[in-house]
Amino acid sequence: MIKVFKLINGEELISEVKESGVGYEMTSPASIMMQQTPDGKVGVGIAPYMPYASGKVTLHRTAIAGEAEADQKMANEY
């Protein structure tokens, strides 16, 4: 399942996840960032989250302000 997270520090992440005891085990997590497109509109960009980590990344429940399943368009972008 691909989920989107809003963290308590304001960051937004997208990742394929599996629930674990303390939160979620993320595979290839990415940061979601708002960015301006060349035509002046606002778009969404994604970049690797913790690109130097090897293996899966654990996201603790205490760091999450909100979560939802990713909409199809965002999941396809990911």
BADO-144994 format. One record per residue: residue in three letters; x, y, z of N, C-alpha, C in turn. Coordinates in pm, whole numbers, plus 50000, padded with zeros to 5 digits. Layout:
<sites>
ALAXYZXYZXYZ ...
</sites>
This chain:
<sites>
MET500844988350000500005000050000500905012450000 ILE500525022549921501265035049915500515045449997 LYS501225051350095500595061050185501345074350179 VAL500615084850216501175098250229501115101950376 PHE502205107650428502285111350568502595126150581 LYS501975132750678502335146250720502995144250856 LEU504265148050867504975146250992504765158251085 ILE505045156451212504835167351307505775178951282 ASN506875176851207507785187851174507395194951045 GLY506265190850983505765197250862506145190350732 GLU507105181250735507485174050613506345165050567 GLU506295162550436505345153050380506125142250308 LEU505725129750329506395118250269505385109650196 ILE505905102250097505115091950029505975079550024 SER505355068050046506125055750045505205043650037 GLU505755032849987505105019950000505395015550143 VAL504385011350217504575008350359504014994950399 LYS504534990350513504034978550581504034982150729 GLU502934979650800502874983150941503864974651020 SER504494981151119505394973951209504974977451351 GLY505634971851448505264973951588505254988451632 VAL506224996451587506335010351633505775020451534 GLY505405015851416504905025151314504795018551179 TYR505595023451085505565018250948506975015350899 GLU507115004650824508355001350755508195006550613 MET509015016350573508885022850443509915017350344 THR509475015150222510355010950114510475022550016 SER511685027049989511955038149897511125050549928 PRO511185055750051510395067650084510875079950007 ALA509955089249984510275101649913509625113449983 SER510305124849981509765137350032508905143749923 ILE507795149449963506905156549871507135171449892 MET507415178649783507695192949793506865200549691 MET506365211949734505675220849641506745228749567 GLN506545230649437507525238149358506805245649247 GLN507445256249203506875264349096507265258348962 THR506295256948873506555251748740507075262948651 PRO507665259648536508175270148446507125280348402 ASP505855276148399504805285548358504205293348475 GLY504855292448593504425300348708503385294148797 LYS502935282248765501945275348848502665267748960 VAL501895262749054502455254749162502275240049129 GLY503355232449141503305218149115503885210549232 VAL503945197649217504475188949322505695181749268 GLY506735181249351507935173749316508235163749426 ILE508925153049392509335143449493510835141149483 ALA511445138649598512875136149607513115124949708 PRO514155117149690514415106349786514515111549929 TYR513955104150023514025107250165515055097850226 MET516045103250294517155095450351517845087050242 PRO518345093650136518905086150023520145077950057 TYR520785080750168522005073350202521755061850297 ALA520485059550332520145048150417520035035650330 SER520435024350387520295011850312519145003950373 GLY518394997350288517274989350335516054997750364 LYS515184992350444513924998850476514125009450585 VAL513235019450588513285030250686512055028850775 THR512245029850906511135029151000510635043151033 LEU509335045251017508685057851054507875055151179 HIS508255061651290507585059551419506265067151423 ARG505265061051482503935067151494503995080751563 THR504915082551657504995095151732505435106751643 ALA505965104151525506415114651433505325118751334 ILE504195111751334503155113851233502045122951286 ALA501755133651211500625142351243499375137551171 GLY499525132051050498395126950973498875117350866 GLU497965108850820498305099050716497065095750635 ALA497305091650509496215087650421496785079150308 GLU495915071550243496355064450123496585074850015 ALA497605072849935497925082249827496845081549719 ASP496475093149665495525092749553496255086949433 GLN495525082149335496105074749223497115083049144 LYS496835095849122497745104349046499095105649118 MET499055107549250500295108749327501025095449335 ALA500295084649350500905071349353501605068349221 ASN501015072549110501645070548978502915078848965 GLU502915090949020504095099649016505225093649098 TYR504865087449210505845081149299506515069549230 
</sites>
